[in-house]
């Protein structure tokens, strides 16, 4: 990993003021998440991509490199992901934050998405950035249930902290994207579905976008340890579809399952996964439910196993997976 190069760069489709546009995505190598250095979340392995002594100038060079690499795509939006919080002054100094924003706006970017934990969201941190361009602040709430936040995720903050951060950011003119985690460890598939349904209702008036993020197995995490012992199964893609079809109509809801269709990501039986992932992508961009409704109605032989999983979840430990998978059919 080079300190003057992003961990990864790609482009993807997104919406900007209702227009289907190209977004430049960069995973920046920073010094890492402050909470991870202290205790950390049960499912997060993003600190594997951190560099302890990287400087603000190094991170500026990473962004310059990313802009040059994807210059021909003429992105109108940029998404900046770090191992932790863009607004953490110890991770990215404020002067470098502003320099990065100017670099991107000079390249024609009209909106920038950044991520942060709630404790770093203040007027003084956001206002200098919202003065430069449109900002979308992504908050990794994961769940609106404080017990799940503490016991299952070890998130290090409560729902009230998220609400304060969202309110503060909106007052500066930033829009909000809220991440909800589907299936933290030690809860069943049915409990996970119900938790996201409940969380969507609680945040719908506080956020502009809800992003349902199915669990993916990241290396070196507690969840990976459970998974390797056969004590955890990533969510079914059927559950993602059910949640998207039940999502609020007054707020944009999206999902982009990391590792979808693979053992470490949300998956079904392998036969129907591609069609479902395509339907999820189309819904996330257009909001149209027709394709999701079609794949749900069409079904698959594995849909019966998923339905049984939900039906009998309460009778078995959370680690029980009703279907039996042949490991040789999956890519790790």
N, C-alpha and C positions, 0 to 999 in steps of 0.2 A: 504494500500500500504506500503510495507516494503522497506526501503532505501537500503538494501543490496540484493534485489531481483528485477529482471526485471519486468516491467509491464506485459509483455507477451513474450513467446518463442514459436517458431514453426519452422518446416522445410518445404521447398518447392523446386520445381525444377527450375533450371535456366540453362543458358549456360555459359560455361567457355572455351574460345578458341574453340568454336564450339562443345564442348562436353556437353551432358545432364548430369548435376551433381546435387547433393544435396546442398542446401544453408541453413545455419543456420540463422534464423531471430530473432533478439531481439529488443524489444521496451524498451529502457532504461529510467528509472526515473531520470530526471535531474532537474535543477532549472527552466527550461523552456525557451521559445523563447524570446530573447531580444526585438524583434519587437512587440510581443504579449504584453509584459509588458508595452510597450510605447503606441501603438495604436491597432495593430493586423489586421489580414485579415478577410474579411467578412464571410468566410466559414470554418475557422480553429478552431477546438475545442481541439487540441492536448494538450493544456496547462492544460486540466483537469487531465492529467497524470503526472503533474510536482510536484516536492517537493522543496519548497523554500530553504531549508538549507542543501540539500544533498551535500556531499563532493566528491572530486575526488576518494578517497579511497573507498567510498560507491559504486561508479559506477564501479570501478575495481572489487569489490566483485560481483556485478550483472553479469558482464561478466564471471567471474570464475564459478558462479553458472550455467549460461546458457550453458557453455561448458560442464560441468559435466552432466547436464540434457540430453543433446543430443549427448553425447560422442559416443554412439554406431552407430550413423548415419554417422559418418566420413565425415562431410561436407568439401567440398573443397572451399566453398565461405561463407562469413559471411556478413550479411546486418545489419547495426547498425542504428536504428531509435531513435531519441530523440524528445523531444517536440520542439526543435529548430534547432540549428546548432552544429554539432560535432566539428567544428573548432573554435567555440566561446570559447576563453580561460576562460571566466567567467562561462561558462556552464560546460565545461570539461577542467580542467587545462592541458596544454601541456604535462607535465610529466605523467599525467594519460592517455592521448591519446596514448603516446608511449608505456606505460605499457600494455594497452589494446591490441594494435597491436601485441606486443610480445606474450601475452597470446594466442592470436588466431593463430598466425603462429606456435607457439610451439605445438598447437593442430592439426596442419596439414592443416590449412586454407591457401589457395594460393592467394586469392583475397578478399579484404574487400571493401564493399560499405558503404560510409558515405554520409550524407546530410549536406548542408550548404547554408546559404544565401550568396550572392555575396560579401558583405562587409567584410566577414571574410576569403575570399580566397586570400591568399598571398603566395609568395614563401617561406617565413620563416615559415608559418603555415603548408604547404604541404610537403616541401622537407624532413623533418625528418621522415614523414610517408611513403613517396614513397621510401625512402632508406630501409625501412623494408620489404615491400611487394608490390604487385600490388594493386593500389587503383582505385576505380571507384567513382567519385564524382557526386552525384546527386544534380542538381540545380532545385529548384522549380520555374521555369520561369512563368508557367501558361499560359501566352499569350505574343506574340511578339508585341502586340498593346499597346502602352503606355497609351492610353486613357482608355482601359479596365483595365489595371494594376492599374491605379489610381482611376478611378471612380467606377468600378464594384467589384474590389478585394481589393483595399486599400493595395497593396503589399508593398509599401514603397521603391521600386526601379524601374528603367527603363530598357528597353531592352539593352541599351548600357552597363549598369552595369553587366548584365548577360554575354554579349559578352566579356567584360574585364576579368571576373572571369573564363569563359571557356578557354580563351586564356592563362591566367596565369596557370591554372591547367594543361593544356596540355603540357606546357613547362616544367613542373616538371615531366612529364611522366604519369600523371593520365589520365584515360579515363573519358568521360563525359556521364552522363545519364540526359536527360532533361525531366522534368515533364511538361505536358501541360494539363491544366484544361478544361474539357469539360462542358460548360454551367455555367459560373459565373452568379450571379443574375442580373436581369433587362435586359437580352437580350433574344431573341427568340431562339427556337431550330435551326432554319435555320441560324441565325446570329452566334450561337455557333459553328455549323458545319463549316461555312465559316471561322470563326476565327481560328479554329484548322488547317484547310487546309492551310491557309495563314501562320500560325506560323510554321507548319512543313516545308514549303518551306524555311523560313527564317533561321531555325536552322539546316537544314540538313547538311550543310557543317561545322558546329561548334560542332556537338555532335556525339557520337558513338551509342547512344541508344536514341530513343524517346519513352517516356512512356505517353500514353494518359490516363489521370485519370478522368473518369466521376465523376461529383459531387456526393458526398454522404452527407447526412444530419447529421452533428455532433452536439452534444448537447451543448446548451448554446451559439450558434452562431447567427449572424444576419440572415443567410440563414434559420436556423431552425425556426426563428420567422416568416419569410415570408411563409415558407412551412406550418406551423401550421394554418396560416390565409388563406390558399388556394391560395397564391400568387406566388407559385413557384412549378414547377414539375421537378423532376430529369430527366436526359436525357433518351431518348429511347435507348435500346440496338441496334436497327436498325441503329441509328446514329453512334454508335461505329463501327459496321460492315462496314458501308459505308466509314468511315474514314480509317480503316485498309486496306480496298481494294484499297484506293486511296493514301496510304502512299508511301513515296519515296522508291525506290528499292536499293538505295545506302547506306542506313542506317537502322539498325535493329529497327523495331517499335513494341511495345508491349502494352498490356493493361491488367490490372487485376482489374476489377471493384469491389471496396469495397462495400459490401452489394448488389452485383448484384442479380437481381431477387426479391428484397424486396422493400418496399415502400420508404425506406430511400436511396436506391441506384438506379443505372440505371436499368430500367426494361421495359418490354413490357406488355403483357396481363397476364402473369403467365403461359400460356400453352406452349409457345415456348421458354421461357427464358433459361431453362436448356440446350437445344440443342445449343442455340446461345452462351451461356457462355462456353460450351465445345469447340466450334469452335474457339472462341477467345483465349482460353488457348492453343489450338493446334497451332494456327498461331503464338502466342507469343513465343513458344518454337522452332518451326520448320521453320517459315516463309512461310510455304506452304499455299496457298490461296484457295485450292480446297474445303475444308470443309466450309469456309466462303462463297465462291461462291455458294455452295450447299444450305446453309440455306437461303441465300438471294434469290436465285431462287425459292426455295420451298415456301417461304413466310409463311404467317399466316393471319387469318382474321384481326388481329390488324395492319398488315403492311399497309393496306389501310388508317387507321386512321393516322398512322405516315406520310404517303405520303401527306395526306391532311394537316397535321400539317405544313409540310414544304411549301406546296403550298400556304396556306392561312395565314402563320405567319405574313406577313406584314400588313394584314388587321385588326389584332386584337392586343390588348396589349400583352406584353411579358408574362403576367401571365396566358393567356388563354390556356387551355388544351382541345383540341377538343374531345378526347375520354373521356368517363365517366366510372370511375372505381368503382367497388363494394368493399368498404374498408374491408369488412369482409373476403375477399379472400387473404388478405395480412398480412404478419407478420411484425411487426415494428422492 
